[in-house]
């Protein structure tokens, strides 16, 4: 039996904000010309300052459809129902503009926004948020994720995490709402600036915000420069959220166990834990989630071999251990 303690560090995800009662006033410009920009997406991720958890119900997406001098993002709050302070971060997305969401997420110096109360407006227009057109040699496509609208209301948010299918390296990230539907009763979510690649290079994890409903699929079609790639996704329940600590009934059958904690040694619940056979990486693997105490268990039978461990959770930097 293998037992380990793993530590995750909090990711920096960029944010801008909208108003609940609190609001953010911001300006988005072309960094090369200084002119206001349009057709960009502002991603606002809310974090609980108490435990560092992303909060889907307070996260927002704002689409810039006209090159206005400023934008006001409202319907934000200073604290959650338990009076824990909420922190907001701002991210920008636009096809063939930099920085990419991946670059923004990996930047540890992204500033945060925290309101003193629900009537405060934070004015960021004196320091506009900048995006830059890519150089001519930069190649990137758009990945369109097609999902059935059954039981999904307009405005519901979805988290999209695109990774390399073998190395699990993060490629791109997005948060988008469901907006309308097509003649087939489906709607589209988009990920911008995806590097061109052959079929089966990427896998995408889609999660319906505030639920454990989602899907993880291999992108079966190629991604080309300046073109749209389409991938159908069927939502299902990826796992049960563990709100209580697990108590294994037969400890002798445990093959792997571990504890996931943050950098201050506080347990992190509901992390996705993948354990893969390094000699049979694609087919022999196990997946579970941590409980309220940060613990996870993989039970027998497990074939004798060497194994790698991948631990991930939205809002935290993934770790990989052999």
N, C-alpha and C positions, 0 to 999 in steps of 0.2 A: 504494500500500500504506500502511496506517495502522498505526503502532506506538505503544502507550502503556503506561505503568506505572500500575497501580491499587493503592490501599491500602485494606485493610479493617480496621475496628476491632472488637475483641472485644465481643460482646453481653453484657449482664448478663441471665442467666436465673435465676430464683429457685429455690432448692432447700431441701428438707428431706431427712433421710436415714434409711436403714435400716442394719441390722447385717450384716456379713460375719463379722467378729470385732469390728471397730470398729462403733460404733453411735451413734445420735442419739436422745435422749429429748426429745420436744417436746409442746407443748400448743397446740391450735387452738381459738380462741374466737370467739364473736360479739362483734365490737368494740362493738356498741351496748348489749349486755346484760351482757357479761363471762362469759356461760355457755359451756360446752364446745359444740362444734359437731359435727354428724354429716353424712353424705352428701356429704362433700367429698373431693377427690382431692389428694394430696400428690405433686408431681412432683419427682424427685431426678435432676438431671443431673450426671454426673461429667465433669470436664475434666482433661486431662493438663496439669500445671503446666509441663511441658517445652516444649510447642508450642501450648498453648491449644486442642487438639482435643477435641471431645466424645467420650466413650468409651461406646458403647452397652452393652457387656457389663457395665459397672459402674453404669449409670444404673438407677434404680428408680422404680416407681409404687406408692404405698400408698393404699388406699382406706379412709377413715374411715367405718365403718358404724354406730358407736355413739358417743354423746357422752361418751367417757371423759375423765377428768381429765388423762391423758397417754397418749402413744403412743410405743412404742419401734420404731425402724426399724433393722433390722440387716442383716447380710451386706454390709457395706461394707469397703473396704480402704484402707490408707494409701498404698500405692504400686502401680504396675502391675508386669508381669513384668520390665520393664527397670529397675525400682527408681526410676522417675520418680514424684514426688509427685502425688497426685490431689487435686483441689479439688472440693468439692461445693457446689451452690447449691440453694435450696429455693423451690418455687413451689406455689401453691394454686389449685384450680379448683372452683367450685360455681356451678350455675345461679342467676342472679339475685342473686349476691353480688359485691361489689367488694373489692379491685381485680381486674380481669380479667387473664388471662394476658398479653394484649398490654401492659397497663399495667405489669405486673411485669417483663416482658422488657425494656422500654424504660427501666427505672429503673436508672441507673448506680450507685446507692448500695446495691444489694443486697449484704448481707454474704456472705462465703464461709466454708466450713468445711474445715479441713484437719487430718487426724489425725497425731499423733506416731508412733503405731504401731497395729497391728491389734487391740490390746486396749483401746483408749481409748474411753470413752463421753463424748460431748459433751451436756451437759444444758442445754436451752434453755427449760425449763419456767418459769424465773423471769421470762422475757420472752416470753409467749405470742405465737404468730402470730395475727393478727387478720384476720377478714373481716367485711364490713359488708353488711347487706341493702340492696338497691338502692332508690332512691326510687320512688314509685308510678308516675311518668311514664317510668321506664326500660323500654325495650322490647328484648327479645332472645329468640331462638329457640335450638333445639338442632339441630346438623347431625349426622346419623347416617350414617356411612360403612360401606357393606356390602361385605365382601370374602370371596371364596371361601377355605375353610379348607384346600384341597388343599396338602399338603406343609408346613403350618404347625402347629407344636406349641403347646399351651397355655403361656402365659407369655412367648412371644416378644414383643418390644417393637416398636412402630411409632411413627414420628415423623409428625405431621400439621401442615402449614403452610397456613393459609387466607389468601388474598390477594385483593385486588380484581382482577378479570380484566383491566381496562384500565390502571389506574395502577400496579399491582403493590404497592400499599400493604399492609403486613401487617395482617391483621384479627384472627387468633387463632392460637394454637400449642398443641400438646398432645403428650404422650407417653403411650401406653396399651398394655397387653398384650392379647394374644388370650386370651379367657376363654370356653371352651365354643363352641357353635355352635347354629344353629337347625335346623329341620326340612329346610331347603334345603341344609344343609352350608355355611352362611356364618356369619360373626360380625360384630359391630358395634363400631365405634369412634365415640366421641362428641366433639364440640367444643361447649363451652358458650358462652353469651353472644354469639351471632352476631347482629349488627344485622339487623332485617328488611330484605329487599331483593327485587326482582323476579328471575325466572329469568335465569341467565347473568351475574349480577353478580359472582359469586365463582369463583375457581378454587382447587382444593385439590391440594397436593402430598403424597403419601403415600409414605413410605419404610420398608421393612423394616430394622430396626436391624442394623448390622453387615454389610449387603449393599448392592449397587447395584440391588436389586430394588424396584420401586415403580411409581408412576403419577402422572400429572398430568392432571386433568380439570376441565372447566367444570361447576360445580354448575348443573344444568339445570332445577331446580325452585326455586320461590320460598321464601324464609325468612319465617316469620310469628312474631309475638310469642307467647311461651308455647306454641309448638307444635314438633313434631318435623318436620324435613325429612330426606328419605332420598335418598342418592346411591350408586348402585352403582359400584364401582371394580374394574377388572381389572388385577391386578398384572402387570408385565412388567419387562424389564431396561431401565432408563432410560439407562444408559451403561456403558461399561467403565471401571473404575477404572484410572487411569494411575499405575503404580508407578515407572515410569522416565521419564526426560526424553525428549521427542519430538525427532526429527531429521527435518525435512521433506525428502523426496527431491527435490522440485522447488520451490525457494524462489521461483522466478519466478511461481508460481501462487498465492502467498499474497495474499489481499485485505486481511485484518486480522491483526495479531499484537499480543500484549501480554504483560505480566508482572503478576501479582497478588501483592502483598506486604502484610505487616501493618504496623502503625505504626512498628515498628523495622526495616522494610525486609527482613524475612525472608520468602522466597517461601512462598506458601500453595498446596498441592496440592489437586486435586479440587474446585475451585470450579466452580459452574455459571455459564457465561458465555452471555448471550443478547444478540445484536445484532439490532436491529429497524429496519426502514425507517420513518422518522418520517412518511412520506407514505402508507404502506400498513402500518400498525402491526400489524394482526391476522394478515396472511397472509404477508408477506415478512420472514422472520426466520431467524436461524441460531443453533444452540446447540452448545456444545462444553464440554469441561472442561479445567482446567489440569493440567499434568503435575507431576512431582515437583519441577521447578525453578520452578513457578508460571507457566509459559508456556502460552499458547494460540494457536491458529492457525485462521483461517477461510480456506478456499481458494476460488478462482474457480470458476464465474462468479458475480459479484455485480453487480447492476444499479447503474449510477450513480445516486446519491441521497444524502440525508443520513441518518445512522444514529444510534441511541441504543444505549448499552451498559448492561446490567444485570448485576451480579455478585453472587452470593449463595452462602452456605454456612452450614449449621447451626452456631450458636455465634458467628456474626459478623454485624455490622450490614451490610445490603446497601447498595451504592452505585449511583447512577444517573448516567450521564454522557452528554451529547449531543455 
